[in-house]
Amino acid sequence: MYPKTSLILSLALTILTGQLPGQTLYGTSQFSKAEVSSPINKLSKLSKLSELSEQEQTALTAGKVILTGQDGHYVSKILINAPIEKAWKVLTDYRNFPKFLPTVTSVKILESKGNYTVYEQTNVVQILFFSQSSKLTIAATADYPSLITFEMQTGESIKSLNGVWQIEVISPNQVLVTNTVNVEPSPSTPSSLFFSIYSDSLIKTLIALRQEAERRSSY
């Protein structure tokens, strides 16, 4: 496989994102790599809006996405002007991902039992003149109304992918959504380029989710 094609395949397998413009705030993480790689244990450190810096709070209220971390260990945040129920339904609406995440072309539910869902997702991603269709299988556990953990079961061109979505109520019509993710590309994928594109794509993912949640809240 050619290097560029391998990179495109990696991104298609690991990112639920649309090609959407958005404002960003980049920064170095205040947490160690070990802390970021244990997302559930550090949720209390990450989730409270009042505990963020003044700069971060200002950026969030201005509609920006905050992204911290490095080398495949990332924490991203966004404020969404929607009730928690709407945000929850968007994040757990796996079957309809193709309707609001442009790179997702199909989702097939393989298993659904209580709050546990396994689904196969097909993505198509295009970078410059290259286009690649890819599949991955994700297992997600959704603990209503605020916590979703996920882990890739099968996929190509990446070694591992796991993380957590958390929703925190700020007001009746506003929530803070936090994504903590750990991703490791396969040895054949150039890691520095992969991480650069992946971190940028995380921002686009949150923007797409916000747009869908706020759209659903408008009616």
Helices and strands as residue ranges (DSSP letters): H 3-14, E 24-27, H 33-36, G 40-42, H 43-46, G 49-51, H 54-61, E 65-70, E 73-80, H 84-91, G 94-96, H 97-100, E 104-113, E 116-127, E 130-143, E 147-154, E 158-171, E 174-185, H 191-217
